[in-house]
Amino acid sequence: IAYAQGGRMGSAVQASSFRFGDAMLVFPAGKSSNPANLVQVIRLQEAEFKPPIQMNLTDSGFVAYSAICTHLGCTVSWVRNDQSPSTSYTECFCHNSIFDPARGAKVMGGPAPIPLAQIGVKVADDGTLAFTSGFTGPIGPQVA
């Protein structure tokens, strides 16, 4: 997994660079040429995870979803609430679709018709993050 933006863009993502409640945009290694591959990796307390999240696709509090909104294909953003990290969420600011990453990116508001697709993530032995599966569903714009 490689950073998608910032000074570390293109380098391997270290699990240690995340605090609980952090999120980053990343690409699968070698897949940065296709914007549809953009992924949001989030680190939450595992106790916050609730169905329909696929727990077998999480590791050490890390969860990952397509960063492409299922409404019109805009890139989603992380909205961190430092006062109450468990109320942080993913939002598409184009049309205000809101997704709950602790609950399988369930749509909590806005026009997005379906959740963001989850992708398996794990902490590798060298401390970097790695994807362990393909996406669990369709990515990008969908018709309900």
Backbone bond lengths (Angstrom), bond angles and torsions (degrees), N, CA, C in turn:
res aa  C-N    CA-C-N  psi(-1)  N-CA   C-N-CA  omega(-1)  CA-C   N-CA-C  phi
1 I - - - 1.459 - - 1.523 107.45 -
2 A 1.338 116.53 135.27 1.460 121.58 -178.09 1.528 110.81 -123.04
3 Y 1.324 114.99 144.09 1.466 120.27 176.26 1.528 109.68 -58.51
4 A 1.329 116.90 138.58 1.464 121.63 -178.19 1.522 112.67 -94.92
5 Q 1.330 117.73 -11.02 1.462 119.95 -176.98 1.523 109.90 -157.11
6 G 1.323 115.88 169.10 1.460 121.37 177.29 1.516 113.19 84.27
7 G 1.322 115.42 -173.23 1.453 122.15 -176.27 1.511 114.42 -66.36
8 R 1.320 117.40 -20.44 1.471 120.90 179.55 1.523 112.15 -99.21
9 M 1.325 117.36 10.36 1.460 121.87 -177.11 1.528 110.72 -48.71
10 G 1.333 116.18 129.17 1.455 122.48 178.23 1.517 114.61 90.34
11 S 1.332 117.95 -15.93 1.466 119.39 179.74 1.529 110.57 -89.64
12 A 1.315 115.80 161.94 1.463 121.82 -177.29 1.527 110.82 -64.15
13 V 1.317 115.28 139.92 1.462 121.73 -179.26 1.523 109.42 -83.82
14 Q 1.316 116.10 123.74 1.461 122.75 178.34 1.520 109.88 -92.11
15 A 1.323 117.20 131.39 1.462 121.05 177.22 1.522 110.78 -58.41
16 S 1.318 117.20 -33.58 1.463 121.37 -177.44 1.527 113.15 -68.03
17 S 1.327 117.91 -11.85 1.464 120.13 179.18 1.531 112.19 -82.42
18 F 1.332 117.42 -3.18 1.463 122.73 179.36 1.522 110.85 -103.79
19 R 1.313 116.22 133.98 1.462 121.56 164.51 1.527 105.59 -98.29
20 F 1.330 117.46 162.11 1.459 119.00 173.97 1.521 108.07 -60.53
21 G 1.333 116.67 133.33 1.456 122.16 -177.81 1.516 113.72 94.51
22 D 1.344 117.87 -1.50 1.463 121.39 178.00 1.524 110.77 -88.90
23 A 1.325 115.37 155.62 1.462 122.33 174.04 1.522 108.41 -143.69
24 M 1.316 116.66 149.33 1.464 122.02 178.25 1.518 109.61 -142.74
25 L 1.332 114.93 151.14 1.456 120.92 172.64 1.521 108.03 -90.61
26 V 1.331 114.88 131.89 1.458 121.33 -176.62 1.525 109.89 -139.41
27 F 1.324 114.63 167.65 1.458 122.40 172.28 1.528 108.70 -123.29
28 P 1.324 117.38 149.88 1.459 117.77 167.25 1.531 107.78 -60.05
29 A 1.314 118.45 143.51 1.464 121.93 -179.41 1.527 110.07 -53.06
30 G 1.319 115.86 129.54 1.460 121.70 178.38 1.514 115.05 77.58
31 K 1.325 118.33 6.63 1.472 120.79 -175.95 1.531 112.39 -117.35
32 S 1.328 118.55 20.43 1.461 120.94 -174.74 1.526 114.06 -75.46
33 S 1.328 118.54 -11.05 1.465 120.26 -178.43 1.525 112.70 -75.04
34 N 1.328 117.85 -14.85 1.462 121.24 -179.56 1.522 109.13 -112.96
35 P 1.349 118.69 110.19 1.468 121.44 -178.36 1.525 113.42 -58.52
36 A 1.326 118.40 -22.94 1.466 120.73 179.09 1.529 111.73 -67.59
37 N 1.331 117.95 -13.74 1.464 121.94 178.89 1.528 112.71 -86.13
38 L 1.317 118.87 -1.05 1.460 121.74 -177.87 1.529 110.58 -63.25
39 V 1.329 115.73 132.36 1.459 122.83 -175.70 1.522 109.26 -127.72
40 Q 1.322 116.52 143.57 1.458 121.98 172.81 1.534 107.49 -103.63
41 V 1.335 116.57 118.60 1.463 122.34 175.82 1.519 107.27 -101.76
42 I 1.326 115.77 132.00 1.463 122.64 -175.51 1.526 107.93 -128.26
43 R 1.333 115.93 143.55 1.466 119.05 173.77 1.519 108.87 -116.98
44 L 1.326 114.75 119.49 1.458 122.40 179.62 1.530 108.70 -124.18
45 Q 1.295 115.96 169.58 1.468 119.93 171.24 1.534 106.48 -72.21
46 E 1.320 117.66 131.81 1.465 120.41 -177.71 1.528 112.06 -57.61
47 A 1.320 117.82 -30.06 1.466 121.26 179.82 1.530 111.81 -63.75
48 E 1.343 117.33 -18.82 1.466 121.13 179.43 1.528 112.36 -79.51
49 F 1.333 118.14 -18.63 1.457 121.11 -176.94 1.527 110.49 -68.54
50 K 1.328 115.33 131.67 1.463 122.87 179.87 1.529 108.36 -136.00
51 P 1.336 117.16 156.95 1.468 120.01 175.90 1.535 109.87 -56.16
52 P 1.306 116.97 146.05 1.469 129.64 12.77 1.526 114.57 -96.97
53 I 1.344 119.09 25.17 1.462 119.85 177.36 1.527 109.76 -57.13
54 Q 1.319 116.71 144.53 1.466 121.07 176.78 1.523 107.34 -94.07
55 M 1.328 116.42 98.18 1.460 122.14 -174.82 1.523 112.86 -60.49
56 N 1.324 117.64 -30.34 1.468 119.74 179.87 1.531 111.76 -67.79
57 L 1.314 117.85 -9.18 1.464 122.09 178.42 1.526 111.75 -104.13
58 T 1.338 117.32 12.16 1.465 122.28 178.89 1.527 108.93 -117.00
59 D 1.326 115.83 162.84 1.462 120.42 176.59 1.523 109.02 -156.98
60 S 1.314 116.87 127.67 1.473 122.53 174.61 1.526 112.65 54.09
61 G 1.321 116.66 32.69 1.464 121.21 -179.80 1.517 114.17 88.51
62 F 1.325 117.53 -3.27 1.469 120.51 178.60 1.519 109.75 -85.50
63 V 1.334 115.22 136.22 1.455 122.78 175.40 1.528 106.28 -139.57
64 A 1.330 117.23 148.78 1.459 120.67 -177.14 1.519 110.73 -137.78
65 Y 1.333 114.12 142.36 1.460 121.53 179.90 1.527 109.49 -138.08
66 S 1.324 115.25 156.71 1.455 119.30 170.19 1.521 107.83 -55.15
67 A 1.328 116.64 139.14 1.465 120.96 178.47 1.521 111.09 -95.21
68 I 1.332 116.63 13.50 1.464 121.74 -178.73 1.530 108.54 -104.62
69 C 1.321 116.47 114.75 1.464 121.62 -176.72 1.520 111.16 -58.81
70 T 1.319 114.71 140.56 1.466 120.96 -179.16 1.519 112.88 -80.75
71 H 1.328 117.30 0.83 1.467 120.28 176.82 1.525 109.47 -85.16
72 L 1.340 117.61 -73.68 1.463 120.29 -178.23 1.525 113.80 -124.83
73 G 1.336 117.30 8.41 1.452 120.11 173.43 1.517 116.25 90.38
74 C 1.309 118.54 14.58 1.466 121.12 176.35 1.527 109.28 -73.57
75 T 1.316 116.76 163.84 1.465 121.74 177.30 1.521 109.76 -84.19
76 V 1.328 116.03 132.18 1.457 120.95 -179.82 1.530 110.49 -81.50
77 S 1.329 115.51 162.23 1.461 122.80 -179.81 1.522 109.65 -129.50
78 W 1.310 115.47 158.39 1.460 122.28 178.59 1.516 108.93 -94.57
79 V 1.315 116.91 131.52 1.460 122.55 176.42 1.528 106.52 -113.93
80 R 1.319 114.35 102.95 1.469 120.76 -175.73 1.519 109.87 -93.10
81 N 1.322 114.75 131.45 1.464 121.14 175.42 1.529 106.73 -108.95
82 D 1.334 116.47 99.15 1.468 120.32 -177.52 1.521 112.52 -65.59
83 Q 1.328 117.46 -26.62 1.461 120.85 179.95 1.527 111.20 -72.69
84 S 1.339 115.80 -32.50 1.468 121.40 -178.92 1.522 108.64 -145.24
85 P 1.343 117.08 80.79 1.473 120.34 -174.35 1.518 114.28 -52.75
86 S 1.331 118.00 -30.43 1.462 119.30 -178.80 1.522 112.50 -69.30
87 T 1.330 117.63 -11.11 1.466 119.94 177.51 1.533 111.62 -100.88
88 S 1.333 117.83 9.33 1.462 120.88 174.12 1.526 108.38 -68.29
89 Y 1.331 116.71 158.18 1.461 119.77 -176.07 1.518 110.54 -157.76
90 T 1.314 115.48 170.49 1.454 123.66 175.52 1.520 107.87 -102.06
91 E 1.334 116.00 134.86 1.465 119.92 -179.17 1.518 110.36 -135.31
92 C 1.316 115.25 143.32 1.455 121.63 169.84 1.522 105.75 -99.41
93 F 1.305 116.61 111.44 1.461 120.60 -174.52 1.530 113.73 -75.48
94 C 1.330 117.37 -10.41 1.477 119.35 178.55 1.532 111.16 -62.42
95 H 1.353 115.52 -47.52 1.471 119.93 -177.45 1.526 111.77 -136.07
96 N 1.325 115.79 16.68 1.467 123.69 173.14 1.527 115.42 63.91
97 S 1.316 117.17 37.11 1.461 119.12 169.56 1.516 107.63 -74.44
98 I 1.322 116.64 136.95 1.461 122.63 -178.16 1.522 108.66 -121.30
99 F 1.345 115.46 133.77 1.459 122.37 -177.49 1.523 109.31 -123.94
100 D 1.332 116.83 142.33 1.463 122.43 179.14 1.528 109.68 -100.85
101 P 1.334 118.32 103.63 1.463 120.36 -176.25 1.523 114.03 -67.64
102 A 1.313 118.23 -21.72 1.463 120.94 178.96 1.529 111.55 -77.94
103 R 1.322 116.12 -13.06 1.465 121.77 -177.99 1.531 111.25 -125.08
104 G 1.325 115.33 46.95 1.459 119.45 175.60 1.510 114.31 68.81
105 A 1.341 117.99 27.78 1.467 123.76 -178.26 1.531 111.67 58.00
106 K 1.320 114.97 33.16 1.468 121.29 176.83 1.531 109.63 -55.71
107 V 1.330 116.34 139.62 1.466 121.30 178.22 1.529 108.89 -71.78
108 M 1.325 115.95 120.12 1.467 122.26 -179.12 1.523 112.39 -103.66
109 G 1.325 117.13 -12.61 1.458 120.68 178.95 1.516 110.50 -179.29
110 G 1.318 115.17 161.54 1.457 120.68 178.34 1.516 113.06 89.56
111 P 1.330 115.46 -176.43 1.466 120.38 -172.30 1.532 116.56 -85.70
112 A 1.329 119.48 -4.55 1.477 119.24 -179.44 1.529 109.05 -58.21
113 P 1.336 117.87 130.67 1.459 120.34 -175.34 1.536 114.97 -82.05
114 I 1.332 117.38 -25.05 1.467 120.63 -177.83 1.529 109.30 -141.81
115 P 1.348 116.72 163.18 1.469 120.36 177.36 1.527 111.89 -64.08
116 L 1.327 115.35 164.69 1.459 121.06 171.12 1.528 108.05 -71.45
117 A 1.324 117.01 145.22 1.461 121.00 -179.86 1.526 110.18 -74.17
118 Q 1.321 115.76 132.68 1.465 121.47 177.57 1.523 109.50 -82.52
119 I 1.320 116.82 151.50 1.463 122.87 174.21 1.527 106.91 -134.60
120 G 1.320 116.84 139.49 1.457 120.80 -176.91 1.515 112.08 -66.80
121 V 1.341 115.67 140.22 1.462 121.55 179.39 1.525 108.43 -138.86
122 K 1.339 115.61 146.05 1.468 119.96 176.18 1.514 109.26 -146.71
123 V 1.332 114.41 161.37 1.458 121.19 173.51 1.521 106.76 -91.37
124 A 1.336 116.44 117.86 1.464 121.57 -179.87 1.529 109.89 -75.20
125 D 1.310 115.95 166.50 1.461 121.72 -178.50 1.525 113.03 -57.98
126 D 1.339 117.32 -29.27 1.469 120.26 -179.42 1.535 112.84 -87.33
127 G 1.352 116.96 4.95 1.466 120.92 177.48 1.514 114.74 88.61
128 T 1.331 117.20 -0.48 1.460 119.66 175.86 1.526 109.08 -87.48
129 L 1.325 115.97 163.08 1.460 120.51 175.22 1.522 109.25 -92.63
130 A 1.331 115.59 145.77 1.461 121.84 179.03 1.519 109.13 -138.93
131 F 1.316 116.33 146.06 1.456 120.49 174.26 1.523 108.70 -83.67
132 T 1.342 115.51 144.87 1.464 120.69 -176.11 1.524 113.41 -118.47
133 S 1.329 117.29 0.08 1.467 120.01 -177.68 1.520 108.62 -156.74
134 G 1.318 114.71 176.17 1.445 120.15 168.34 1.525 108.27 -86.52
135 F 1.312 117.08 -178.01 1.466 121.38 176.86 1.529 109.79 -68.75
136 T 1.326 116.54 145.53 1.453 121.74 -177.68 1.522 113.60 -80.53
137 G 1.298 117.04 -8.60 1.460 120.32 -178.73 1.512 110.44 -162.08
138 P 1.320 116.40 -170.43 1.461 119.68 -178.83 1.531 111.05 -69.59
139 I 1.345 115.07 150.74 1.455 120.17 175.75 1.530 109.15 -116.15
140 G 1.311 114.86 154.84 1.452 119.66 178.75 1.521 112.07 80.57
141 P 1.346 116.10 -169.31 1.466 121.69 -173.78 1.528 113.74 -56.95
142 Q 1.325 115.92 135.12 1.464 122.71 -179.14 1.523 109.59 -134.87
143 V 1.285 115.69 152.96 1.457 122.04 173.74 1.518 107.21 -100.22
144 A 1.326 116.15 129.88 1.467 119.75 -177.57 1.515 111.09 -70.29
